[in-house]
């Protein structure tokens, strides 16, 4: 079989040879016999060098990110000249926390690197192992390949360790956001009571209060107005005897206050309830909250939440 050095076309010399020995694909002509292979060939170290450099860079990147995270957690905050010197005396768990932080910072970078190592690095290492006469540095290539594979594995392990804690912190953040709106609404209700002498009949009435920082508007946006209910109490109005006018036999009934006016004067909202959905954003589940006069209860058991 003859392979054209110009286009790579393969042809059988006995069957596909033309009169002038031209290539059937590109028309290249033969200018002489191919050169013989040299008696001694030096093995190549290029592929081993690629694996060694890749593994070294990954290890250095991970180590530098760990040191930076450790310096930021130090008392100096990584801004003082003594920050690096203060890293050494820290305990083992400080290093573990720094490694976890570095793993989360490098997670998106390591995804394409891991794919490149799995396909490209593995192929290079197998080619070196299968042809030791052509490629040298098998031991260094093995160490570089193992280092390249070990760094993504460590990052995956440390990320997996911190996933439960991160999920708990996320739930805490959601609950803190819900409670912040509840506390701001309760404070606004107390301000409304202090200003107008009664609770508002609807939550939208809280917009009558001054809201310089926009916290009331933000709280009302995240709270369902239909979940707000108030209880009214009729205050006892002191009874007064009608004053008899001199010279008048029949008292004018039109000047006396009717029953509706008397009730409106003694009517005031003193208690409120606010039912809210929990972190699942669904009403009627076990994590629902009930706020009654500023006290939070876990609905539907109506037991105070422990905060």
N, C-alpha and C positions, 0 to 999 in steps of 0.2 A: 504494500500500500504506500502511495506517495501522498504527502501532505504539502500543499502549496504554502510556502512561507509568507505569501502576501495576503491571501484571503482565508487560508485554512481549509480549502477544499480537498477532500480525500478522494483519491482515484486509484484504481488498480493499474499498474504499469503495463501488464500484458494485454488488457482488454481496452482500456480507455486512453491509450497513448496515441497522440496525433503524430503527423509526419515531422513536425518541427518541435515536438515536445512542449507545446504550449499548454498552459492551464486551461481546462475547459470552462472554468467559472470566470476568471478575470483576465485570461490571456497572457499571463506572465510567462516569460521564457526562462528556461534553465540556463544558467551561465557556467555551471561546473558542478562537480561532485560536492556533496555536503562535507563540511569540515569534520574531521574526526573529533570525538570527545577527548578532552585532556586526560592524561594518565592519572593525575592527582587533582581532585577538586576539594576546596576548602568548604566545610559546612557553613551554612548561613545561620546567623544569630538574630536576624531581624524579627522573626516571630516571637522568639523568647523575650527579646527586648520589649516588644509591645505589651506582652502579658506582665512583665515586671514593672514597667512604667505605670500601667493601668492600676495594678494592685497597690503600688506605692502611693499614687495620687489619691486613691479612695481612702486608704488608711490615714494619710495626712489630713485630708479634708474632714474626716470624722473626728480625728483627734483635736484639730484646731477648733471645730465647732463645740466640742465638749469643753475645752479650756475657756472659750469665750462665754459659754453658758455658766461655767463655774465662777468666772470672774464677775459676772453680772449678779450672781447670787451672794457674793462676798459682801462683808459690811461696807467696804469702800465703794461698792457699786460699779467697779470696773473703770472708774475715772481717775483714781489716784495712781501714782507711780508705784506704790506699794501693793497694788491689787494683785499682781502676779505673784509676789512674794507671800501674800496671805493665802494663796490657794493651797499650798502644800500642807499646812496643819489641819485642814478640814477632814472630817471623818469620812467613813466609807459611804454612808448614805447620801452625803452631799455629792459625791462622785456619781452615785447611781441616779440621783435627781438630774444632774447635769447631762448624763448620757441620755436620759429620757427626753430632756429638752432638745438636745442635738438631734435625736432620732426624729422628733416631730418636725423640726426645721428642714431636715433633708429628705422627708418622705416623698415629695414630688420629684426631686432630682433623682432619687434612687430607682424609680419605676422604669424610666428608659434605660438607665445604666444596667439594671438587673437583666432586662431583655437583651441588651447588647452583650453582656457577659455570658448569658445562657446560650445564645446562638453563636456569636462571633468568637468569644474566648474559648468556648468548648471545642469549636471546630479547629482553631489554631493549635490548641494543646493536643488534640488527637492527631493532627498532621505531624507534629513534632515527635510524638511518641511512636507513630508508625514508621517514620523515616529518620532514625537517629543518625544515619550516615550523612544525610543532607542538611539536617538542622541540629545545632548544638545548643547547650544550655537547658537540657530537659529538667534538671532539678530546679533551676531558677524559674523556669516557666511554670513548673508545678507550684512553687511557693507563691508566685504572682497570681496564678489562677485561683488558688485557695484564698489568698487575701482578698481578691476581688469578689469572691462568692461569700466570704465570711462577713464583710461589712454590711451588705444588704440583709443577711440573715440576722445579724445583731440588731439592726434597725427594726426589722419585723418583730423580733422577740420583745424589745423594749416598748414598742408601740402597743403590742398586744397586752403587755402587763398594765399599761396605763389606761387602756380603753374603759374598764369599769369605773375607775376614778373620774375620768373625763365625762362619762355619761352621768355620774352622780352630780358633778359640778354643773353640768348643763341643766339638770333638773333644778338644782338650787338657783341657778340664774333665772330660769323661767318663773319659779315661785317668788323670787325676790322682785321680779318685775310686776307680778300680779299684786303682791303685797304693797309695793310702792304706790300703785294706783289706788288700792283700798285705803291706805293710810292718808293719802292726800285727799281723797273724797271725804273721809271721816273728819279730817281737820276743816275742810271747806264747809261741811254741815255744821260743825260747831261755830265757825265764824258766822255762818248765816243765822244760826240761833241767837248768837250774841248781838248781831246787828238788827235783826227784824223781830226777835222775841219768839220765834217759832221755827220749826223745821220746814223746808220747802215741800210743797205737795208733789213736785216733780224734780228730777235731777237737773233738768235744763234751767231751772230757776237759779242754779248756782252761778250762771253766767252774769248775774247781777253783781256778784262780788268782784272786786279788783283782782286782776290776774296778770301781774306784770311779767312773770317768767313763763306764762303759758302752761303751767303745771296742771291747773284745773281743767283746761280744755283738753290736754292730753289724757288725763284720767277719765274724763267723760267720754272720750272717743273710744277707749278700750273697755268701757263698762256698759252693759246693756241697761238702758233706761227702764225697760219693762220689768227688771228684777227688783226695782226699788219700791217699797211699800212703807206707808207711815200709819201710825195709830194716833187717833185724835182723842183728846180728853176735853170734856166740857167743864170749864172752871166755874166754881160756884159764884154766882152773881149776888151780891147782898140785896136783900129785899128792902125796898123803901116804900113807906106809906105815901099814897098820893096826897099831894099838897092841895088843900081845899082853898080855892080862891074866894076871896071876899066878894060878896054880892053875886056869886054864881051859884045857881041851884043845880044845874046839870053840867057835868064835866065833859069837855070836848074829847071824844074818843080818838080823834084824829091826831092828837099831839102825843098820845102814849105810844111807846115802842112796841111793835108787833113781836110775835114769837120768833120770827125768822131773824129780826135784828138782834134780839137778845141772845140767840144761839150763836150768831156770827161774832158777837163781841166776846163771848166766853169760849170760843173754839180755838184750840191751839194744838199743833202737832208736837208731841213730846217724845215719841219712840219711833224708830225706823228699823227696817230689815232690808238687807241687800243680799240676794242670792246670786252667786257667781259660779261659773264652771271652773273646774280645776285645770291642771296642765294639759289634759286631753282635749280641752275646748268643747266638751260635750256636756250638756246639762242632764241631770238625772243620774249621774254615776257616783261611785263611792268617793271620788276625790273632789266633789263639789264643796264649796265654801259657803257658809252662812255668816254674815256680819250683822250682829244685832247690837246697836248702840255702841259701836266702836270695838266690840269684842268679837273675835273670830271663832267660829265653831266649825267642826268638821261635819258637814251635812251628809246623810240624814240623821246621824246619831246624835247631833247637837251637843257634842262634847268639845270643850275648848281645845284648840290646837296647841301643841307644845312648840314654842318658838324660843 
